[in-house]
């Protein structure tokens, strides 16, 4: 068996002084036997305040931490341990070599704790533990950026650019999901379809820029009424806005629809192109307790027919239809 070469003969001191990761060597009493320059610079401590001292004297914040328990596990079992940044963020108080040393500025770290091989322990005359610290701050920043980009892409795919509420694609996905959940849970699902009254004449009179502002204002009013996390408000098409209300009976949906009409009327948005002189909405309301084998578009058909009825009856009102009414028509 060949003997372990002294570090200096292989240039290990130079390597450890220039490698771009932190190295700590501890004995079984947790005294620091070695700390490389990379770690000392980022701990912002001189070597004489680290080497030869007990680990928790150097880094008191580690006492009782998850790091401490995993270090003890390595000492007890002889098995290596990996501490990832995602599960154990910024265990060691290490910072960039410039800038403030505040908790939020700690380096993101991946830490490996491993017992040194038996031949090293034999050469050193004692058991030693190696702690290797990698700075994963750039990788974490890239991951966060990619996540933000993915979230923005998702928003672009599911949000209506004009009104900032869900788009038709989002509505279709949520409608299918809520129909399935209502069917499985045997709970009612309600839908309100809103339509801006005489919107074409509004656009003709005030122009498309003002028309867009009008739609955005109406969408904001309706969305403000969706106070539960499970309520969904989406632009259904043109000047139509849909409000999907899971676990809501017909009475509750009618109340929401009427409240939306009242709130829009209270805004008193001028509309010279209609006889009332202010902007109004019509709404069709439907509620269904889905049955096995029932067509998923039943609720949509009911709400659409109810909206048509509201327009035929003079607009600025809420109407509802039962499935039986549609089947008889």
C-alpha positions in Angstrom: 0.0 0.0 0.0 1.4 3.4 -1.0 1.8 6.0 1.7 -0.3 9.1 1.8 1.8 12.0 0.4 2.1 15.1 2.4 -0.1 17.9 1.0 2.8 20.2 0.2 4.4 17.6 -2.0 1.3 17.5 -4.3 0.5 21.2 -4.2 -2.6 20.5 -2.1 -2.1 23.8 -0.1 -2.1 25.8 -3.4 -5.2 23.9 -4.6 -7.1 24.4 -1.4 -6.1 28.1 -1.4 -7.5 28.7 -4.9 -10.4 26.3 -5.2 -13.7 28.1 -5.6 -15.5 26.4 -2.7 -15.2 26.3 1.1 -13.4 23.6 3.0 -13.5 22.9 6.7 -11.9 20.0 8.5 -13.1 19.1 12.0 -12.0 16.5 14.5 -14.4 14.4 16.5 -14.4 17.1 19.3 -15.6 19.5 16.5 -12.5 21.6 16.7 -11.6 23.2 13.4 -8.4 21.7 12.1 -8.3 23.5 8.8 -10.3 26.2 7.0 -9.3 27.3 3.4 -9.1 30.9 2.3 -12.3 30.8 0.3 -14.3 30.0 3.4 -12.4 32.5 5.6 -13.0 35.4 3.2 -16.7 34.7 3.0 -17.0 34.1 6.8 -15.1 37.5 7.1 -12.9 36.0 9.8 -9.1 35.7 10.1 -7.7 32.2 10.3 -6.6 32.7 14.0 -10.3 33.1 15.0 -11.3 29.9 13.3 -8.6 27.3 13.2 -8.0 25.6 16.6 -11.4 26.7 17.9 -14.6 24.7 18.5 -17.0 25.0 15.5 -19.9 26.4 17.6 -17.6 28.9 19.2 -16.8 30.2 15.7 -20.3 29.9 14.4 -22.6 30.0 17.4 -25.7 30.2 15.3 -25.2 26.6 14.1 -25.7 25.2 17.6 -28.9 23.3 17.7 -29.5 23.7 14.0 -30.4 21.1 11.4 -26.7 21.4 10.3 -25.6 20.4 13.8 -27.9 17.3 13.8 -26.7 16.2 10.4 -23.0 16.7 11.4 -23.6 14.6 14.5 -25.3 12.0 12.3 -22.2 11.8 10.1 -20.0 11.4 13.1 -22.2 8.7 14.6 -22.8 6.6 11.4 -19.8 7.4 9.2 -22.2 8.1 6.3 -21.9 11.3 4.3 -24.6 14.0 4.4 -25.8 16.5 1.8 -27.6 19.7 2.8 -29.3 21.3 -0.1 -30.2 25.0 -0.3 -33.8 24.3 -1.1 -34.4 22.4 2.1 -31.8 24.0 4.4 -31.2 27.5 3.2 -28.0 29.4 4.1 -26.9 27.3 7.1 -23.4 28.9 7.4 -23.0 32.7 7.9 -21.1 33.2 4.7 -21.4 36.3 2.5 -20.0 37.8 -0.7 -16.6 39.3 -0.2 -18.1 42.8 -0.7 -21.3 44.3 0.5 -23.2 44.1 3.8 -23.1 40.9 6.0 -26.8 40.8 6.7 -29.0 37.6 7.0 -30.7 38.3 3.7 -27.3 38.6 2.0 -26.1 35.2 3.0 -24.8 33.0 0.2 -27.0 30.2 -1.0 -25.2 27.0 -0.1 -24.9 23.4 -0.9 -23.1 21.6 1.9 -21.5 18.2 2.0 -20.4 16.6 5.2 -18.3 13.4 4.9 -15.9 11.4 7.1 -12.4 11.4 5.7 -11.1 8.0 4.6 -9.6 5.6 7.0 -6.1 6.0 5.5 -6.3 9.8 6.1 -7.4 9.2 9.7 -4.6 6.8 10.2 -2.1 9.2 8.7 -3.5 12.0 10.9 -3.7 9.9 13.9 -7.4 10.7 14.5 -10.8 10.7 12.8 -11.6 13.8 10.8 -14.6 15.2 9.0 -14.6 17.2 5.8 -17.2 19.9 5.3 -17.4 21.2 1.7 -19.4 24.3 1.0 -20.4 25.3 -2.6 -21.9 28.8 -3.4 -25.0 28.0 -5.4 -26.3 31.6 -5.3 -26.1 32.1 -9.1 -27.9 28.8 -9.7 -30.6 29.7 -7.3 -31.0 33.1 -8.9 -31.2 31.5 -12.4 -33.8 29.0 -11.0 -35.8 31.9 -9.5 -35.6 33.8 -12.8 -36.8 30.8 -14.8 -39.7 30.3 -12.4 -40.7 33.9 -12.7 -40.5 33.6 -16.5 -42.6 30.5 -16.4 -45.2 32.3 -14.2 -45.3 35.2 -16.6 -45.7 32.9 -19.6 -48.5 31.1 -17.7 -50.2 34.4 -17.0 -49.9 35.5 -20.6 -51.5 32.2 -21.6 -54.4 32.5 -19.1 -55.0 36.2 -18.6 -56.9 38.5 -20.9 -54.5 41.3 -21.9 -57.2 44.0 -21.9 -59.1 43.3 -18.7 -56.5 41.5 -16.6 -59.0 38.8 -15.7 -58.9 35.2 -17.0 -59.2 34.7 -20.7 -61.5 32.2 -22.6 -58.8 29.5 -22.4 -58.6 29.8 -18.7 -62.4 29.7 -18.4 -62.6 26.5 -20.4 -60.0 24.8 -18.3 -61.6 25.9 -15.0 -65.1 25.1 -16.2 -64.1 21.6 -17.1 -62.3 21.1 -13.8 -65.2 22.5 -11.7 -67.8 20.5 -13.5 -65.8 17.3 -12.7 -65.4 18.3 -9.1 -69.1 19.2 -8.7 -70.0 15.8 -10.3 -67.7 13.9 -7.9 -68.7 15.8 -4.8 -72.4 16.1 -5.7 -72.4 19.8 -5.1 -74.1 22.6 -7.1 -72.2 24.6 -9.7 -73.4 28.0 -10.8 -72.5 30.2 -13.8 -73.3 33.8 -14.5 -72.9 35.3 -18.0 -72.8 39.1 -18.1 -73.1 41.2 -21.2 -72.5 45.0 -21.5 -75.8 46.4 -22.8 -75.6 48.2 -26.2 -71.8 47.9 -26.3 -71.6 48.3 -30.1 -73.3 51.7 -29.9 -71.0 52.6 -27.0 -68.0 51.8 -29.2 -69.5 53.7 -32.1 -70.2 56.8 -30.0 -67.1 57.0 -27.7 -64.5 55.1 -29.8 -62.6 51.8 -29.2 -60.2 53.3 -26.7 -63.0 54.3 -24.4 -64.7 51.1 -25.1 -61.7 49.1 -23.9 -61.6 51.3 -20.8 -65.3 50.5 -20.2 -64.8 46.8 -20.5 -61.8 46.9 -18.1 -63.9 48.9 -15.5 -66.8 46.4 -15.8 -64.4 43.5 -15.4 -62.9 45.1 -12.3 -66.4 45.5 -10.7 -67.3 41.9 -11.4 -63.9 40.5 -10.2 -64.2 42.5 -7.0 -67.3 40.4 -6.1 -65.3 37.1 -6.5 -64.2 37.1 -2.9 -63.7 33.3 -2.5 -60.5 31.7 -3.9 -62.6 29.2 -5.8 -64.7 31.8 -7.6 -63.6 32.4 -11.3 -64.1 35.5 -13.4 -63.1 35.4 -17.0 -63.7 37.3 -20.2 -65.9 34.9 -22.1 -65.8 36.7 -25.5 -66.2 40.3 -26.8 -68.2 42.2 -24.1 -69.3 39.0 -22.3 -67.8 38.2 -18.9 -68.4 34.9 -17.1 -68.4 34.3 -13.3 -68.1 30.6 -12.3 -69.3 29.9 -8.8 -68.5 26.5 -7.4 -70.5 25.2 -4.4 -73.1 28.0 -4.9 -76.8 27.4 -5.3 -79.1 29.3 -7.6 -80.1 31.8 -5.0 -76.5 32.7 -4.2 -75.7 33.1 -7.9 -78.7 35.4 -8.5 -77.6 37.5 -5.6 -74.1 37.8 -7.0 -75.4 38.7 -10.5 -77.8 41.4 -9.2 -75.0 42.9 -7.0 -72.8 43.2 -10.1 -75.6 44.9 -12.0 -76.2 47.3 -9.1 -72.5 48.1 -8.7 -72.0 48.9 -12.4 -75.1 51.1 -12.4 -73.8 52.9 -9.3 -70.6 53.7 -11.3 -72.9 55.9 -13.5 -70.7 55.4 -16.5 -72.1 57.7 -19.2 -73.7 55.9 -22.2 -75.3 58.3 -24.6 -76.1 55.5 -27.0 -78.9 54.0 -24.8 -82.1 55.4 -23.4 -81.0 55.0 -19.7 -78.0 57.3 -20.3 -75.7 55.1 -18.2 -73.9 51.9 -18.8 -75.8 48.8 -17.7 -75.4 45.0 -17.8 -77.6 42.0 -18.5 -77.0 38.7 -16.8 -78.0 35.1 -17.4 -77.8 32.8 -14.4 -77.8 29.0 -14.3 -77.2 26.4 -11.6 -76.9 22.7 -12.0 -76.1 19.7 -9.9 -74.2 17.6 -12.4 -75.4 14.0 -13.0 -73.3 11.1 -14.4 -73.5 11.1 -18.2 -74.8 14.6 -18.3 -73.2 16.8 -21.0 -70.7 19.2 -19.5 -71.9 22.1 -21.6 -75.4 22.0 -20.0 -74.6 24.8 -17.6 -73.2 27.0 -20.4 -76.3 26.4 -22.5 -78.6 27.3 -19.7 -76.7 30.5 -18.8 -76.5 31.6 -22.4 -80.3 31.1 -22.9 -81.0 33.0 -19.7 -78.8 35.9 -20.9 -80.6 35.9 -24.2 -83.9 36.1 -22.3 -82.6 39.1 -20.2 -81.8 41.0 -23.4 -85.2 40.2 -25.0 -87.0 41.4 -21.9 -85.3 44.9 -22.1 -81.8 44.4 -20.7 -80.4 45.8 -17.4 -81.8 42.7 -15.6 -81.0 39.2 -14.3 -82.7 36.2 -15.8 -82.5 32.5 -15.0 -83.7 29.3 -16.7 -84.0 25.8 -15.5 -82.9 22.9 -17.7 -86.6 21.9 -18.1 -87.3 25.3 -19.6 -84.7 24.7 -22.3 -85.8 21.2 -23.1 -89.4 22.4 -23.6 -88.3 25.3 -25.8 
